[in-house]
Amino acid sequence: MVKKGFPAVHFYDQDFVDTYERTWAWLQDFWKKGTKANGFESRYFNYPESKAINQFESILSTFFLVYSNRSFPATPQLDNFYRKQEPSGAIRGEYGEKDGKPILSKENPEGVQPPLFSWAEYNIYHKVGNKKRLRDVVGILERYYTWLEESFRKENGLYAVPLAATMMENSPREHLCYPIDFNTQQAINALYMSELGDILNDKEIGFKYKRKYFSLKTRINSLMWNEEEGFYYDLDREGQQIKVKTIASFWTLLAEIPNDDRANRLIAHLKDPLAFGLENPFPTLAGNDPHFRDKGMGFRGSVYPCFTFMVIKGLEKYARYEFARECAIRHLYYILDTLNPENKEKGEKGNLYEAYLPRKEGPAQWPKKEGYPRELFLPYAALATVTLMIENVVGLYISLPRKTVDWIIPTLEIMGIEDLSLKRNMITILSNKSGRGWEIRLESEKLYYFTINILGEKKKKTLPIPSGKCSMLIDKL
């Protein structure tokens, strides 16, 4: 059972629920203490075997820690990096746990990683509702943005960073100079910086980053989109497109860069069984690329929960809720089948992993890389077993400041959530079939606004939910 304090999920497939609950239990072992030598937070989340904190992993971890009902803090993962900001505004992608110093490499001399802090802060604000925190961090994020601009933006308005900065180390993107993912991630950074400005009612910040966002969006659309193939590509040093289809292109959905027509064409690649619509969605390289490998081989076909999570969040931006849910469920089944292998009695061990095979259950393979894939790698896996479970399988979207809960589901099923914290308001939402038809039971300590959106029946209704217990019959909507 879930340790008291975490929300409980209900779903017809008990294996999904069991894995969700086990994830919270496993997460107990991922907490470390900062020291005087490294200057990290007194309690922070990190993979136990890691000797360094990693920016990409730390940012992504906040997307599931926000659902812990404050049992696990989400913000120290970001604050560790803010503490290390240099006078130039630089924040490096990795810092050693022993001495807290930046870890730089020949492949990535500036130690830059995907600039997604503002996206994480926006999400934390809507799940935790702390506006004061945004006021405290927005200056740090502004200096960081300026450093990225001054260090990596070139005359064509695009950003040039090495392959190592994309977190896709062996992806076959030869002659890469302007990566589609990093440029799009900087657009995401600007988009959410603008949102943070709006939340703080700071019109200057809101307008400044909106302008930066649209400027970058225009360049990505004009230089990186291939009209013939309906795809966004990386560019080489001369500004020529590198015709390799990777998962990196789908960051553009999350950044709302393609218009509806382009989004349709891009999403078609996700449905194509020869490209990204493989059995386990979504591989890091198109299945019909000559470099694709069924064994995964790192970023040559492996399925990483963090990138599948990113694609699913992008699909939501274009209201593809049913497809997003279908892919979340398919991906979770591959995770569950790898966790609970059929031949356990023959000594086959199950686990959660950093990366998975694209066409059948099991961990991805990359014999030349020692310790790959990392076992029980929750910085990635918990994005599926917790966040996708709540947001896409059960279908709940929560905003604490707005006091809203949206429940978006294709059809009604027996499922829901129990004891989810909306700040100091515990709520329960459960659907069940009774003699009177489908009924949703709600329990809350304070008033909030509940929107039920049943896609298959084209039923959508927003209702104020009072404190106490109540229920609604779907047939009466």
C-alpha positions in Angstrom: 0.0 0.0 0.0 1.0 3.6 -0.5 2.6 5.1 2.6 0.2 7.4 4.3 0.7 10.9 2.9 0.8 10.0 -0.8 -2.3 10.2 -3.0 -3.8 6.8 -3.9 -4.8 6.1 -7.5 -7.6 3.8 -8.6 -7.6 2.0 -12.0 -9.1 -1.2 -13.4 -5.6 -2.7 -14.0 -4.2 -3.4 -10.5 -0.6 -3.8 -11.9 -0.6 -0.1 -12.8 -1.7 0.8 -9.3 0.9 -1.5 -7.7 3.7 0.0 -9.7 2.6 3.5 -8.8 2.6 2.6 -5.1 5.9 0.8 -5.3 7.5 3.9 -6.9 6.7 6.0 -3.9 8.3 3.3 -1.7 11.4 3.1 -3.9 11.7 6.9 -3.9 12.4 6.9 -0.1 15.9 5.7 -0.9 16.7 8.5 -3.3 17.3 11.2 -0.7 20.7 12.7 0.0 22.1 15.4 2.4 24.1 18.3 1.3 27.5 19.0 2.9 29.6 22.0 3.7 32.0 20.8 1.0 29.4 20.6 -1.8 27.0 23.4 -0.7 23.9 21.4 -1.7 20.5 21.6 -0.1 20.0 19.8 3.3 17.8 17.2 1.6 17.6 16.6 -2.1 16.6 13.9 -4.6 19.3 12.0 -6.6 19.9 8.6 -8.0 21.8 6.7 -5.2 24.7 5.6 -7.4 25.2 9.1 -8.9 28.4 10.9 -7.9 27.0 14.2 -9.3 23.8 16.1 -9.6 22.5 16.3 -13.2 20.4 19.3 -14.3 18.2 17.4 -16.8 17.4 14.7 -14.3 16.9 17.1 -11.4 14.4 19.3 -13.4 12.4 16.2 -14.6 12.2 14.8 -11.1 10.1 17.8 -10.0 7.3 16.7 -12.3 6.6 13.6 -10.1 7.7 14.9 -6.7 5.0 17.6 -6.9 2.5 14.7 -6.4 3.9 13.5 -3.1 1.5 15.7 -1.0 4.6 17.5 0.2 6.1 14.3 1.7 9.0 14.8 -0.7 10.1 18.4 -1.6 10.3 19.3 -5.3 12.2 22.6 -5.1 15.6 21.5 -3.6 16.5 19.8 -7.0 16.3 23.2 -8.7 17.8 25.2 -5.8 21.0 23.1 -5.8 21.7 24.6 -9.3 20.6 28.1 -8.5 23.0 28.2 -5.6 25.8 27.5 -8.0 25.0 30.3 -10.4 28.1 32.2 -11.5 28.4 36.0 -11.8 28.0 35.6 -15.6 24.6 33.9 -15.0 26.1 30.5 -16.0 24.6 27.4 -14.4 26.4 24.2 -15.4 24.7 20.9 -16.1 26.6 18.8 -13.5 28.2 19.4 -10.1 30.2 16.8 -8.2 28.6 15.5 -4.9 32.0 15.5 -3.3 33.1 19.1 -3.7 30.1 20.8 -5.5 32.3 21.9 -8.4 31.1 21.9 -12.0 32.0 18.9 -14.1 33.0 19.9 -17.6 34.1 17.7 -20.4 35.8 17.9 -23.8 32.4 17.0 -25.4 30.6 19.8 -23.6 33.2 22.4 -22.4 30.6 24.9 -21.1 28.6 22.1 -19.3 25.4 23.4 -20.8 22.2 21.2 -20.6 18.5 21.7 -21.6 17.4 25.0 -20.2 14.1 23.9 -18.7 14.1 25.5 -15.2 11.2 28.0 -16.1 9.0 25.1 -17.3 9.6 23.2 -14.0 8.9 26.4 -11.9 5.6 27.0 -13.8 4.5 23.4 -13.1 5.5 23.6 -9.4 3.6 26.9 -9.1 0.4 25.3 -10.4 0.8 22.2 -8.1 2.0 23.9 -5.0 0.9 27.5 -5.4 3.8 29.5 -3.9 4.0 32.8 -5.7 6.7 34.1 -3.4 9.0 31.5 -4.7 8.6 32.8 -8.2 9.6 36.3 -7.1 12.7 34.8 -5.5 13.9 32.8 -8.5 12.9 35.0 -11.5 16.1 37.1 -11.3 18.2 33.9 -11.3 16.3 32.6 -14.3 16.7 36.0 -16.1 20.5 36.0 -15.6 20.7 32.4 -16.8 18.7 33.2 -19.9 21.1 36.1 -20.7 24.1 33.8 -20.3 22.7 31.3 -22.7 22.1 34.1 -25.2 25.5 35.6 -24.9 27.3 32.2 -25.0 25.5 30.2 -27.6 23.3 32.4 -29.8 24.8 33.0 -33.3 24.1 35.7 -35.9 21.3 33.7 -37.5 19.4 33.9 -34.2 19.8 30.2 -33.5 21.8 28.5 -30.7 24.8 26.3 -31.4 25.7 23.7 -28.7 27.4 20.3 -28.8 25.5 17.0 -29.1 26.4 16.3 -25.4 24.2 19.2 -24.4 21.1 17.6 -25.8 21.3 14.5 -23.5 21.4 12.3 -26.6 25.1 11.4 -26.6 25.3 8.8 -29.4 22.5 9.9 -31.5 23.5 9.7 -35.2 23.3 13.5 -35.8 26.6 14.0 -37.6 27.9 17.5 -38.3 25.3 18.9 -35.8 25.8 22.6 -35.1 22.2 23.9 -34.4 20.2 21.2 -32.6 16.4 21.4 -33.1 15.9 20.2 -29.4 18.1 22.8 -27.7 16.8 25.7 -29.8 13.2 24.5 -29.0 14.1 24.1 -25.3 15.3 27.7 -25.3 12.0 28.7 -26.9 10.2 26.7 -24.0 12.4 28.6 -21.6 11.2 32.0 -23.1 7.6 30.8 -23.2 7.5 30.0 -19.6 9.6 33.0 -18.5 6.8 35.0 -20.1 4.2 33.0 -18.2 6.0 33.6 -14.9 6.1 37.3 -15.7 2.3 37.2 -16.2 1.7 35.4 -12.9 3.8 38.0 -11.1 1.9 40.7 -13.0 5.3 42.0 -14.3 4.4 43.3 -17.8 8.0 44.0 -18.6 9.1 40.4 -18.1 6.0 39.1 -19.7 6.5 41.1 -22.9 10.3 40.8 -23.1 10.2 37.0 -23.1 7.1 36.8 -25.3 9.1 38.7 -27.9 12.1 36.4 -27.5 9.8 33.4 -27.8 8.2 34.5 -31.1 11.6 35.5 -32.5 13.0 32.0 -31.9 9.8 30.3 -33.0 10.0 32.2 -36.3 13.6 31.1 -36.9 12.9 27.5 -36.1 9.9 27.5 -38.4 11.7 29.1 -41.3 15.1 27.4 -41.1 14.4 23.9 -39.5 11.1 22.9 -40.9 11.1 20.6 -44.0 7.9 21.1 -45.9 8.4 18.1 -48.1 8.9 15.7 -45.3 6.7 17.4 -42.6 9.5 17.3 -40.1 11.9 19.6 -38.1 15.6 18.9 -38.6 18.9 19.9 -37.0 21.2 22.2 -39.0 24.9 21.9 -39.8 27.4 24.8 -39.6 26.3 26.0 -43.0 22.7 26.0 -42.0 21.8 22.9 -44.1 19.3 20.5 -42.7 20.6 17.2 -41.4 18.1 14.6 -42.6 18.0 12.3 -39.5 14.6 11.9 -37.8 15.1 11.8 -34.1 12.8 12.2 -31.0 14.4 15.7 -30.6 12.1 17.2 -33.2 9.0 16.6 -31.0 10.1 19.2 -28.4 8.5 21.6 -30.9 5.1 20.3 -29.9 5.7 21.2 -26.3 6.9 24.7 -27.3 3.8 25.1 -29.5 6.0 25.9 -32.5 4.1 24.2 -35.4 0.8 25.6 -36.6 -2.1 23.1 -36.7 -1.3 21.9 -40.2 2.4 21.3 -39.4 1.4 19.7 -36.1 -0.8 17.2 -37.9 2.0 16.3 -40.2 4.5 16.0 -37.4 2.1 13.9 -35.3 1.6 11.6 -38.3 5.2 10.4 -37.8 4.3 9.4 -34.2 1.6 7.2 -35.6 3.6 5.7 -38.4 4.5 2.1 -37.5 7.7 2.4 -39.6 8.9 5.6 -37.9 8.0 6.5 -34.3 4.8 4.5 -33.8 6.5 1.4 -32.8 5.1 -1.1 -30.3 6.7 0.8 -27.3 6.2 4.5 -28.0 8.4 6.4 -28.8 11.9 5.4 -29.9 14.7 8.0 -29.9 15.4 7.4 -33.6 12.9 6.6 -36.4 12.5 2.9 -37.0 13.1 3.4 -40.7 16.5 5.2 -40.2 19.5 3.1 -41.3 21.1 3.7 -38.0 18.1 2.3 -36.0 18.8 -0.7 -33.8 16.2 -3.1 -32.4 18.4 -3.5 -29.3 18.2 0.3 -28.7 21.9 1.0 -28.5 21.5 4.2 -26.5 19.9 6.9 -28.7 19.7 4.7 -31.8 16.3 3.2 -31.0 15.9 2.9 -27.2 12.8 4.2 -25.6 13.5 6.6 -22.7 10.5 7.4 -20.4 11.7 11.0 -20.2 11.4 11.5 -23.9 8.1 9.6 -24.1 6.8 11.9 -21.3 8.0 15.0 -23.3 6.1 13.8 -26.5 2.9 13.1 -24.5 3.0 16.6 -22.9 3.5 18.0 -26.4 0.5 16.1 -27.7 -1.6 17.7 -24.9 -0.8 21.1 -26.2 -2.6 20.2 -29.5 -5.5 18.6 -27.6 -4.6 15.0 -28.7 -5.7 13.7 -25.3 -6.9 10.3 -26.5 -3.8 9.5 -28.5 -1.6 10.8 -25.6 -3.5 8.5 -23.2 -3.2 5.5 -25.5 0.5 6.0 -25.8 1.0 6.5 -22.1 -0.9 3.2 -21.4 1.1 1.3 -24.1 4.4 2.6 -22.7 3.4 1.7 -19.2 2.6 -1.9 -20.2 6.1 -2.3 -21.6 7.5 -0.9 -18.3 5.3 -3.3 -16.3 6.2 -6.3 -18.5 9.9 -5.6 -17.9 9.3 -5.2 -14.2 7.3 -8.4 -14.0 8.9 -10.8 -16.6 7.0 -14.0 -17.5 10.0 -16.2 -16.8 10.7 -15.2 -13.2 10.9 -18.8 -12.2 13.7 -19.3 -14.7 15.7 -16.6 -12.9 14.7 -13.7 -15.1 14.8 -10.6 -13.0 12.5 -7.7 -13.3 13.2 -4.0 -12.7 12.5 -0.4 -13.8 15.2 1.0 -16.1 16.6 4.1 -17.7 15.7 2.9 -21.2 13.7 0.2 -22.9 13.6 -1.9 -26.1 11.4 -0.4 -28.8 9.7 -3.5 -30.2 9.3 -5.8 -27.2 9.5 -5.8 -23.4 13.0 -5.6 -21.7 15.7 -3.1 -21.0 17.5 -1.5 -23.9 21.0 -2.8 -24.7 24.3 -1.0 -25.4 27.1 -3.4 -24.6 29.9 -0.9 -25.0 28.5 1.4 -22.3 29.2 0.1 -18.8 26.2 -0.1 -16.4 23.7 0.6 -19.1 20.8 0.9 -18.7 20.7 2.1 -15.1 18.4 -0.1 -12.9 15.6 1.5 -10.9 16.4 4.8 -12.5 13.5 6.7 -11.1 14.5 10.2 -12.4 13.2 8.9 -15.7 10.9 6.0 -14.9 8.8 7.7 -12.3 7.7 10.2 -14.9 5.7 7.3 -16.4 4.7 5.4 -13.2 3.6 8.5 -11.3 3.1 11.5 -13.6 1.7 9.9 -16.7 -0.4 7.6 -14.4 -2.1 10.6 -12.7 -2.2 13.0 -15.7 -2.8 10.8 -18.7 -4.1 7.4 -17.5 -6.4 8.7 -14.8 -6.5 12.0 -16.7 -6.3 14.7 -14.0 -4.9 18.2 -14.6 -4.6 20.3 -11.4 -4.0 24.0 -10.9 -3.8 25.0 -7.2 -3.8 28.8 -7.7 -6.9 28.6 -10.0 -8.5 26.1 -7.6 -9.3 23.9 -10.6 -9.2 20.2 -11.4 -9.9 19.1 -15.0 -10.7 15.5 -15.6 -10.2 14.7 -19.3 -11.0 11.1 -20.2 -12.0 9.4 -23.5 -14.7 7.2 -21.8 -15.8 6.6 -18.2 -14.0 3.8 -16.4 -13.8 2.8 -12.8 -10.9 4.9 -11.7 -9.9 8.1 -9.8 -7.7 9.5 -7.1 -8.0 9.6 -3.3 -6.4 12.1 -0.8 -4.7 14.4 -3.3 -3.5 17.6 -1.7 -4.6 20.9 -3.1 -2.4 22.9 -0.7 -4.4 22.6 2.6 -7.3 20.9 0.8 -7.5 17.1 0.4 -9.6 16.0 -2.4 -11.0 12.6 -3.7 -12.5 12.0 -7.1 -13.7 8.5 -8.0 -16.0 7.2 -10.8 -18.1 4.1 -10.4 -21.1 2.5 -12.0 -24.2 2.2 -9.8 -27.8 1.2 -10.4 -28.4 4.8 -11.5 -25.6 4.8 -14.1 -22.1 6.3 -14.0 -21.6 8.3 -10.9 -18.6 10.5 -9.8 -18.1 10.8 -6.1 -16.2 13.8 -4.8 -14.9 14.7 -1.4 -13.2 18.0 -0.5 -12.3 20.1 2.5 -12.8 23.4 0.7 -14.5 24.7 -2.4 -12.8 24.1 -5.8 -13.9 24.0 -9.5 -14.2 20.7 -11.2 -14.4 20.3 -15.0 -15.4 16.9 -16.3 -14.6 16.4 -20.0 -15.7 13.0 -21.5 -14.2 13.1 -25.0 -16.0 10.1 -26.5 -19.4 11.4 -25.4 -18.6 15.1 -26.1 -19.7 16.0 -22.6 -18.0 18.8 -20.8 -19.2 20.6 -17.7 -17.6 22.8 -15.0 -19.1 22.7 -11.5 -18.2 24.3 -8.2 -17.5 21.5 -5.7 -18.4 22.4 -2.1 -16.7 21.2 1.0 -17.8 17.8 2.2 -19.0 14.8 0.2 -21.1 15.0 -3.0 -21.8 13.0 -6.2 -22.9 13.7 -9.7 -24.7 11.4 -12.2 -23.1 11.6 -15.7 -26.4 11.0 -17.4 -27.8 14.2 -15.9 -25.0 16.4 -17.2 
